[in-house]
Amino acid sequence: FALAACGGAPPPSSPSPGAPSPAASPSPPDQVLSNQAPEPTGAHVLLASLSRTACFGWCPIYSVTVYRDGVVEYQGERFVKTTGKATAHLAPDRLAALDELFTSKGYLLLDAEYTQEDATDNPSANTAYQPAGGAAKSVTHYRGDRSAPAELDDIEDGFDQIVHVEQWIGTDQERRKLFGGG
């Protein structure tokens, strides 16, 4: 999973030295994403990724990959507001929050998969995380597996909040109107 996510398009090119930069306006402190290229914070290597699969219903099907340089790549498939590819940049404080989420919830100590079907027709959430200077780890999680630790749900849901995935998949209310008939 992590290797496939890293084989995407090359990172956006940076302006040539001496080229004028666009005027920067101050960002509000609660702004999660920026349309401007981030300050160089690291190489274009994986920080974390999340993909969500189909369920019996209209669960959003999408994947999001975040790189340590702040680049965010989204791919929406079905039951999302935005289908296809989109990109954004995550602010440095949000990158730090994502790192903190995975480390504080003990992601590296989790099993590689939780796939027992205690309940049927649920989606899966597949995550990957690569600590700075460390090896990548991935976890496959069938959301109907009741043996999965609550921390894994916290990581998956926290990832969506940190990257503000609703901008692409829509809110529950927007998706209900689009796909759920009400």
Salt bridges, closest charged atoms under 4 A:
ASP69 OD2 - HIS44 ND1 2.85
ASP93 OD2 - ARG94 NE 3.88
ASP99 OD2 - ARG68 NH1 2.86
ASP153 OD1 - ARG143 NH1 3.54
ASP154 OD2 - LYS105 NZ 3.25
GLU156 OE2 - HIS141 ND1 2.67
GLU156 OE1 - ARG143 NH1 2.42
ASP157 OD1 - ARG52 NH2 3.37
ASP157 OD1 - ARG143 NH1 3.91
ASP160 OD2 - ARG52 NH2 2.97
ASP172 OD1 - ARG175 NH2 2.61
GLU174 OE1 - LYS81 NZ 3.85
